[in-house]
């Protein structure tokens, strides 16, 4: 007895479903999260780049969903951030800007 079997192998290049905000604002000393929600098959690897350097370890955490958390934000963290998603079928990126304001006590 023979049967016909069809196998669909899902293969999709990365897509950014929720890109970083054009401008994210926070105050110094806080933890801020920059959004980068991606989809693709296989699951894309997400890297965050700033000033041509990958942000890893220390105060920077790339979360499982692709977002970047920055602890104890300071004024030097202000600037442009790029989310870069890649799998074996392609890559894509999106950028946003972080603005860090001073805490003002009244």
C-alpha positions in Angstrom: 0.0 0.0 0.0 1.3 3.4 -1.0 0.2 6.9 0.2 1.1 10.3 -1.1 2.5 12.5 1.6 3.1 16.3 1.2 5.5 18.0 3.5 5.6 21.8 3.7 8.8 23.2 5.0 8.3 26.7 6.2 11.2 29.0 5.4 10.8 32.7 5.8 13.3 35.5 5.8 13.2 37.8 8.9 10.5 40.5 9.2 10.3 43.2 11.8 6.7 43.3 13.0 7.3 46.0 15.6 10.2 48.3 15.0 12.0 50.5 17.5 10.2 53.8 18.1 11.4 56.7 16.0 12.2 58.4 19.3 12.2 56.8 22.7 12.5 59.1 25.7 13.7 58.2 29.2 15.5 59.8 32.2 18.9 59.1 33.5 19.2 56.2 36.0 16.3 54.2 34.7 16.0 51.0 32.8 14.7 51.5 29.2 13.5 48.9 26.7 13.8 49.5 23.0 11.3 47.4 21.0 12.2 45.1 18.1 9.7 42.3 17.5 10.8 39.9 14.7 9.4 36.9 12.9 10.9 34.4 10.5 11.6 30.7 10.1 14.0 29.6 11.4 13.7 32.1 14.2 15.9 35.1 13.4 18.9 36.0 15.5 18.6 39.6 16.8 21.5 41.9 17.4 21.5 45.5 18.5 24.1 47.9 17.0 25.2 51.3 18.1 28.2 53.2 16.8 29.1 50.2 14.7 29.4 48.0 17.8 27.2 45.1 18.9 25.6 45.8 22.3 26.1 42.7 24.6 26.5 42.1 28.3 26.9 44.5 31.1 24.0 47.0 31.1 22.7 45.6 27.8 20.4 42.6 27.5 18.8 41.4 24.2 15.7 39.6 25.4 14.2 36.5 23.8 11.5 38.6 22.0 14.2 40.8 20.4 13.8 43.8 22.6 16.9 45.6 24.1 16.9 46.5 27.8 19.5 49.1 29.0 20.0 49.4 32.7 21.0 52.5 34.5 20.7 54.7 31.5 22.9 57.8 31.3 23.4 60.7 29.0 26.1 58.9 27.0 23.5 56.3 26.0 21.5 58.9 23.9 21.7 58.3 20.2 20.7 56.0 17.4 20.2 52.2 17.9 19.7 49.6 15.1 18.0 46.3 15.5 19.4 43.8 13.1 17.6 40.4 12.5 19.1 37.6 10.5 18.4 34.0 9.6 19.7 31.8 6.8 17.1 33.2 4.4 18.0 36.9 4.8 18.3 39.9 7.1 16.6 43.1 7.8 17.1 46.1 10.2 15.3 49.0 11.7 16.5 52.0 13.7 15.3 54.2 16.4 16.7 57.0 18.6 17.0 57.2 22.4 16.7 60.6 24.1 17.9 60.8 27.7 16.6 63.6 29.9 17.7 64.8 33.3 15.6 64.0 36.3 14.2 67.2 37.7 13.0 67.3 41.3 10.5 70.0 42.3 
